Amino acid sequence: MSTAFEKLARPIQKWIRQQGWKELRDIQARATHVLMDCDRDLIVAASTAGGKTEAAFLPLLSQVLDNPSEGSGFDILYVAPLKALITDQARRLEDICRDTGLSITPWHGDVSSSVKTKASKRPSGVLLITPESLEALFIRRGLEIPRLFGATRAIILDELHSVFDSERGIQMRSLLARLEIALKRPIRRVGLSATLGDMALAKAYLRPDSPANVEQIIAKGGSAELQLQLRGYVAGEKDSEGPSATDAIAKHLFDHLRGSDNLVFAGSRQAVEIYSDRLRTLCENEHLPQEFYPHHASLSREHRDFVERRLKEGNTPTTAVCTSTLELGIDIGDVACVGQIGAPYSVASLRQRLGRSGRRAGKPAILRQYAIETELTPTSNFSDRLRLGLLRAIAMIELLLEGWCEPPQSEALHLSTLVHQILSVIAERGGIRAQQLYGLLCQTGPFRQVDTRQFLDVLRALGRAEIGLIEQAGDGLLLLGPNGEKLVEHYSFYAVFQTPEEYRLIWDGKELGTLPIDNMIAPGMLLIFSGRRWLVMEVLDRDRVIMVTPAKAGVPPLFGGDPGNIHDRVIERMFDLLESQRRPIYLDAEASVLLEEARTNYAQMRFAPGRIADLGDAAAVLATRAGTVRTTTLALALRAHSFTVQAYDGFLEVFGKDESPPLIDALSGLADGNEVDLFAHSPNLIFEKFHPYLTEDLLQKDAISARLDAGTLADLSRSILG
C-alpha cells in the first residue's frame, strides 16, 4: 500500500482491506495527500465509476475519526442533484462507516420526518442532501444553521459538471456563500465531476474569490477500450419517425442487446415509449422473457426503482430505454453497451452516458449510435439534403474521441434565480435591507454580473402592486409581501429549475397540441410540428401560447429547430466534415452513403466565396457556421428587418417579403454595426421558473446575457457576406 493508505484512519484501512483492494487508485491516493496535508479546495475529475466518491470520502472521514470536532453539527456535507444518487451514496457510506460509529443521514423529500428530526436534534457525521432540501433548511431553520453546520469541515459537491452554468448551479453557489456567512468562516469545498470542459472555469465556480487555490486531480489513463458504430437509417416521408427506420433500429437493438444489461438513450419520452413498445413486442413474438423497459421522469418512482434495481443487481438481463434520467451517476452497475438514437445536444452528455459502459476490467465500452434521416424527394428541404442530424452525431463523436467537451457559460445574469434567492434570504432572516442583500448576493455571492441598477430594477419589479412578492417597511427593511409569503411557503418554491415550458400551438382557433420550447421563437420564424411547417404569427409568452398558420408548401425537414444549445465548436466540426473527404471508420455502409450525399448536396449549393446560397423565389440559405446562440441572434436581427426565418444547426433559411429590404443590404447594415432591435417582434422571453415576475426590460437583459450574443453580430454578418 502507498503512503496515502497509511494516512487513512484505521477503520478506513480495515474497510479497504475487506474490499480486497491491493492498492488505492491513483486519484484516491493523490486526493488523500491533498486533503490530509493541506486545507485547499479540490476538484476530482474522473470517468463514471472512476473512484471519485472514495477519493473524497476516505480521507475526509479519516480526519473526522482521527480528529473529532468539539463543536456541534454535521462533520461533512455532501450535496448531489438527485435523490436517487443520495440514496445510493448513503448506502455506500453506511458500509464504509459500519464499524466507526459515524452517522450517515440522507435528507431529501422522500426521507421520513422522524429521520430528519432525529438528525437535527443531534447533528453529526455525514449529511447527504439535495440543493432544494438545503434551501429549505435555510428558510425553515435559518436561525439553526450555525448549530447544524458549526462542525462542518468540508462540503462535497457531486456531479459538478451538471450544474456549472445552470440555474441550479447558481443556486448552489449562493447557498455555499450564505452558509459561510452564517458560520463566519470558509469551509473546504471538494467538487466531483465526470466531465469538465474548462478546468479554469470549474475552479472559478468552486471558489470564485480564489480559484488559484483550488487543487485539481484529473484521472490518468485507465480508459476502457472503446468500440463504436454509427448506423444510418432512412425514414419514409409519410411518418417523420419512419416506421421502417424505427422498426429496423428496434430489431438491431433486440438482436445485439438481448441477454445483457444496457442503456438506450432515445431522446423524448414519446420516443422512449415507442422503442420500448417495439422491443417488448419483439420479446413477445419470440416467446422470450421481457428485458426491455422504459425509464423517464413521467413514470412512477416505483417503476423507475424496479428498472434501476434490475440493472444494479445484474441477475436478470435488463435494457433501460430512457431519456436523460439515467445519465447522472446513479449506481446501476456496469452496462455492456450504451445506445444513442439521434445525436445528443452536447458532447459532455454523450461522454457522461458512455461512461456507464466498460467499467469492468478487460471489458470495452460500447457505443451504438443511430442516425435517422428522411427520404429525399424533389421538394425536400435543404436541411434534409445536408443530413444535419448525421453530421451532428459524427461531429460529437469526433470531439468526444479528442477529449473535448463544452465549457460552462460564465456571463449570464441568471435573474430568475436571483428572484428566488432574494425571496429566500428575506424569508430566512425575516427581513433585510437592500444594501445588505446586494452585498450578500451580488458583491460576494454568485450574481456578480448584476450591477446595482439592475438589482434595484429587480426589487422594484418584485414590489409592483400586481406582483406583491416583496414590500418595504418604513425603516427600509425588505419584507415578503402577501404573494411572496404564499410562494415561499409552498413546497415547490425550493427548486429553481423546471422542465421546458409547454406552449400550446393554436391555428384558426384550434389547438394543435403542445410543444416544449427551449429556444427563442418570434413571429415570422418557422417551426416544425406534427410533420408540418408552421409560420409563427404571434407569441403570447405569459399565456404559453403560440399562434401559427401553415407555412409554404413542401416536405418539412425531419431535423432542425430542435431545442438545446449546440456549441460553436460542434458546428465548426460539422462544416469540416462537409468540406473534407475523410470517412470515419465507424460508419456503417448506409451512414457512409448519407455522408457522401450530404457533401454532394452541400457542394451544389455553392456557398463560396460568401456564405449565401440563393434558393430563388426570395429565399436564401445562410451558412452561419455558428452555434445556437449566435445563429439565433442573427435570426432575430433579420426578423427585425421583416424576414421570415428558420434556424438550423449552423444555417438560417431566410424568406423575403414585400416589406423586406434586399438581404445583402440587411446583412451589410448589420456588418456595419447598425443598431437593431432584437426584440422588435416580441420573441418568447420566459424560460425559467421565476421569469414571470420580471419586467419585459429585465427579461430582455437576461436573454441577452444567456441566450444571445449581440456583440458578435457584426462579425458574423461580415463573414457571411464574404
Buried (B, 14 or more C-beta within 10 A) or exposed (E): BBEBBEBBBEBBBEBBEEEEBEEBBBBBBBBBBBBBEEEBBBBBBBBBBBBBBBBBBBBBBBBBBBEEBEEBBBBBBBBBBBBBBBBBBBEBBBEBBEEBEBBBBBBBEEBEEEEBEEBBEEBBBBBBBBBBBBBBBBBBEBEBBBBBBBBBBBBBBBBBBBBBBBBBBBBBBBBBBBBBBBBEEBBBBBBBBBBBBBBEBBBBBBBBEEBEEBBBBEBEEEEBEBBBBBBBBBBEBEEBBBEBBBBBBBEBBBEBBBEBBBBBBBBEBEBBBBBBBBBBBBBEEEEEEEBBBBBBEEBEEEEBEBBBEBBBEBEEBBBBBBBBBBBBBBBBBBBBBBBBBBBBBBBBBBBBBBBBBBBEEEEBBBBBBBBBBBBBEEEBBBBBBBBBBBBBBBBBBBBBEEEBBBBBBEEBBBBBBBBBBBBBBBBBBEBBBBEEBBBBBBEBBBBEBBEEEBBEBBBEBBBEEEBBBBBBEEEEBBBBBEBBBEBBEEEEBBBBBEEEBEBBBBBEEEEBEBBEBBBBBBBBBBBBBEEBBBBBEEBBBEEBBBBBEEBEEEBBBBBBBBEEBBBBBBBBBBBBBBEEEEEBEBBBEBBBBBBEBBBEBBEEBEBEEBBBBEEEEBBBBBBBBBBBBBBBBBBBBBBBBBBBBBBBBBBBBBBBEEEBBEBEEBBBBBBEEEEBEBBBBEBBBBBBBBBEBBBEEBBBBBBBBBBBBBEBBBBBBBBBBE
